[in-house]
Amino acid sequence: MKLTVLLLIGLGLLGYFSLLYATDDPPAPGGTGTAPEPERIGVATFAGGCFWCMEPPFDKLGGVLSSTSGYIGGPEPDPTYEQVSSGKTGHAEAVQIRYDRDRISYPELLDVFWRNINPTTPDRQFVDVGPQYRSAIFYHDETQREQAEASRAAMAQSGRFGPKDIVTEIVPATEFYPAEEYHQDYYQKNPLRYKFYRRMSGRDQYLNEVWGKQEKE
């Protein structure tokens, strides 16, 4: 009897303190605990071939709030994966990043972008061929354009890619269409299929050759 009473009292106190310290605001991505003010949120859009492979390197960055796979760059409204994968819509597979400007900068995102693509192959990224797999930076304002062009020039001058020209486009962002739900966070939903595709694509082999051994995505 005493044990039951003590247990009920303990559960009551636990519930009281849970309510006392509870907050209605869920932790924001990146572990800040509070969501950033709207004016602090930036948007960046990059095309680097298969969007499955472009989400992970951004998702692990502090300050990145979300990454969304989708389609951009073509005139077709609300394109489907089947339409885009045909290479006839003008869209590219891309990822759109929302980030906290106080925690990570656009140039830092650009650096991650360059380290995850082959910028020397037109209309192709590794095993995937076609204009839908072109590499591109879709800028959202003049500052992004200037920073993207400066970043591309620095990459070209670095000599890291040998004698090959950098063909990555820098173009204004147009309407971005999120891809079907099964494409979002594919590397988390289907880890075995993702790892098999990535290994067979040749992406990691190339990146390791150019940048040195990297942490596996």
C-alpha positions as CSV (number, residue, x, y, z in Angstrom):
1,M,0.0,0.0,0.0
2,K,2.7,2.4,1.0
3,L,4.7,1.5,-2.2
4,T,1.6,2.2,-4.3
5,V,1.1,5.6,-2.7
6,L,4.7,6.6,-3.1
7,L,4.7,5.5,-6.7
8,L,1.6,7.6,-7.4
9,I,3.2,10.6,-5.7
10,G,6.4,10.1,-7.7
11,L,4.5,9.9,-11.0
12,G,2.5,13.0,-10.1
13,L,5.7,15.0,-9.4
14,L,7.3,13.7,-12.6
15,G,4.3,14.9,-14.6
16,Y,4.3,18.3,-12.8
17,F,8.0,19.0,-13.6
18,S,7.5,17.7,-17.2
19,L,4.8,20.3,-17.7
20,L,6.8,23.0,-15.9
21,Y,9.8,22.7,-18.2
22,A,8.1,21.7,-21.4
23,T,8.2,24.0,-24.4
24,D,5.9,24.3,-27.4
25,D,8.9,25.0,-29.7
26,P,10.4,21.8,-31.1
27,P,14.2,21.7,-31.5
28,A,15.2,23.2,-34.9
29,P,17.4,21.0,-37.2
30,G,21.1,21.5,-36.4
31,G,20.5,21.3,-32.6
32,T,19.9,25.0,-31.8
33,G,16.9,24.2,-29.7
34,T,14.9,27.2,-31.2
35,A,13.9,28.0,-34.7
36,P,15.8,30.9,-36.3
37,E,14.0,34.1,-37.2
38,P,12.7,34.2,-40.8
39,E,15.2,36.9,-41.9
40,R,18.0,34.6,-40.8
41,I,16.9,31.7,-43.1
42,G,18.7,31.5,-46.5
43,V,17.9,29.3,-49.5
44,A,20.5,27.7,-51.7
45,T,19.9,25.5,-54.7
46,F,22.5,23.2,-56.3
47,A,22.4,20.6,-59.0
48,G,25.1,17.9,-58.8
49,G,23.7,14.9,-60.5
50,C,21.6,12.3,-58.6
51,F,19.9,14.2,-55.8
52,W,20.1,11.2,-53.5
53,C,23.8,11.7,-53.3
54,M,23.6,15.5,-52.8
55,E,21.4,15.5,-49.7
56,P,23.7,13.8,-47.2
57,P,26.7,16.1,-47.3
58,F,24.5,19.1,-46.6
59,D,22.3,17.4,-44.0
60,K,25.3,16.8,-41.7
61,L,26.3,20.5,-41.6
62,G,25.5,22.6,-38.5
63,G,23.3,25.4,-39.6
64,V,21.5,23.5,-42.4
65,L,17.8,23.4,-41.5
66,S,16.6,21.1,-44.4
67,S,17.5,19.7,-47.8
68,T,14.8,18.9,-50.4
69,S,15.3,16.9,-53.6
70,G,13.6,18.3,-56.6
71,Y,13.6,19.6,-60.1
72,I,14.6,23.1,-61.5
73,G,15.7,24.8,-64.7
74,G,13.1,23.7,-67.2
75,P,9.8,25.2,-68.4
76,E,7.6,22.2,-67.7
77,P,5.4,22.8,-64.6
78,D,5.1,20.2,-61.9
79,P,7.3,17.6,-63.7
80,T,7.4,14.0,-62.6
81,Y,10.5,12.0,-62.1
82,E,9.7,10.0,-65.2
83,Q,9.5,13.2,-67.3
84,V,12.7,14.7,-65.9
85,S,14.6,11.4,-66.2
86,S,13.8,11.4,-69.9
87,G,16.1,14.4,-70.3
88,K,13.4,16.3,-72.4
89,T,12.0,18.7,-69.8
90,G,15.1,20.9,-69.4
91,H,15.0,20.4,-65.6
92,A,18.0,19.2,-63.6
93,E,17.9,17.1,-60.5
94,A,18.8,19.4,-57.6
95,V,18.7,19.9,-53.9
96,Q,17.3,23.0,-52.3
97,I,18.9,23.9,-48.9
98,R,17.4,26.1,-46.2
99,Y,20.0,27.3,-43.8
100,D,20.6,29.6,-40.8
101,R,22.8,32.5,-42.0
102,D,24.0,33.1,-38.5
103,R,25.5,29.6,-38.3
104,I,26.7,28.8,-41.8
105,S,27.5,31.0,-44.8
106,Y,26.7,30.6,-48.5
107,P,30.4,30.4,-49.4
108,E,30.7,27.5,-47.0
109,L,27.8,25.7,-48.8
110,L,29.5,26.4,-52.1
111,D,32.6,24.7,-50.8
112,V,30.6,21.6,-49.9
113,F,29.0,21.6,-53.3
114,W,32.3,21.6,-55.2
115,R,33.6,18.8,-53.0
116,N,30.8,16.5,-54.0
117,I,30.6,16.9,-57.8
118,N,32.7,16.6,-61.0
119,P,32.5,20.1,-62.4
120,T,34.2,19.2,-65.7
121,T,31.6,16.9,-67.3
122,P,28.8,18.6,-69.3
123,D,25.4,17.0,-69.0
124,R,26.8,14.2,-66.9
125,Q,27.6,13.3,-63.3
126,F,29.5,10.1,-63.0
127,V,27.4,7.1,-64.2
128,D,24.3,9.3,-64.9
129,V,24.3,10.9,-68.4
130,G,21.9,13.6,-69.7
131,P,21.1,17.3,-69.2
132,Q,19.0,16.4,-66.2
133,Y,22.3,15.5,-64.4
134,R,24.2,18.6,-65.3
135,S,26.0,20.5,-62.5
136,A,24.7,24.0,-61.8
137,I,24.4,26.7,-59.1
138,F,21.0,28.4,-59.2
139,Y,21.5,31.7,-57.4
140,H,18.6,33.5,-55.6
141,D,20.0,37.0,-55.5
142,E,22.9,39.1,-56.7
143,T,25.1,38.4,-53.7
144,Q,24.8,34.6,-54.3
145,R,25.7,35.1,-58.0
146,E,28.8,37.1,-57.1
147,Q,29.9,34.6,-54.5
148,A,29.2,31.7,-56.8
149,E,31.3,33.2,-59.6
150,A,34.1,34.0,-57.3
151,S,34.0,30.4,-56.0
152,R,34.0,28.9,-59.5
153,A,37.0,31.1,-60.5
154,A,38.9,30.0,-57.4
155,M,38.2,26.3,-58.2
156,A,39.5,26.9,-61.8
157,Q,42.6,28.6,-60.6
158,S,43.3,25.9,-58.0
159,G,44.4,23.4,-60.6
160,R,42.7,20.7,-58.7
161,F,40.8,19.5,-61.8
162,G,43.9,19.5,-64.0
163,P,43.6,20.9,-67.5
164,K,39.9,20.4,-67.8
165,D,37.6,23.3,-67.9
166,I,34.9,23.8,-65.3
167,V,31.5,23.7,-67.0
168,T,29.2,24.1,-64.0
169,E,26.5,26.6,-64.8
170,I,25.7,29.6,-62.7
171,V,22.2,30.7,-63.5
172,P,19.2,32.4,-61.9
173,A,17.0,30.2,-59.8
174,T,13.6,29.4,-61.4
175,E,10.6,27.6,-60.0
176,F,11.8,24.6,-57.8
177,Y,9.5,21.6,-57.8
178,P,10.0,19.1,-54.9
179,A,10.5,15.6,-56.0
180,E,8.2,12.7,-55.1
181,E,8.2,11.8,-51.4
182,Y,10.0,8.5,-51.9
183,H,13.0,10.5,-53.2
184,Q,13.3,12.6,-50.1
185,D,15.9,11.4,-47.6
186,Y,16.4,8.3,-49.8
187,Y,19.7,7.6,-48.2
188,Q,18.0,7.2,-44.8
189,K,14.9,5.3,-46.1
190,N,16.8,2.9,-48.3
191,P,20.3,2.7,-47.0
192,L,21.4,-0.5,-48.7
193,R,20.1,0.5,-52.1
194,Y,21.6,4.0,-51.7
195,K,25.0,2.6,-50.7
196,F,25.0,0.1,-53.6
197,Y,24.0,2.9,-56.1
198,R,26.6,5.3,-54.8
199,R,29.4,2.7,-54.8
200,M,28.6,1.7,-58.4
201,S,28.2,5.3,-59.6
202,G,31.9,6.0,-59.3
203,R,31.2,9.2,-57.4
204,D,33.3,8.3,-54.3
205,Q,36.2,7.0,-56.3
206,Y,36.4,10.3,-58.2
207,L,36.0,12.5,-55.1
208,N,38.7,10.5,-53.2
209,E,41.1,10.9,-56.2
210,V,40.5,14.7,-56.4
211,W,40.1,15.6,-52.7
212,G,41.7,12.7,-50.9
213,K,39.9,10.1,-48.8
214,Q,36.6,11.5,-47.5
215,E,34.1,10.4,-44.9
216,K,31.6,8.1,-46.4
217,E,28.1,9.5,-46.9
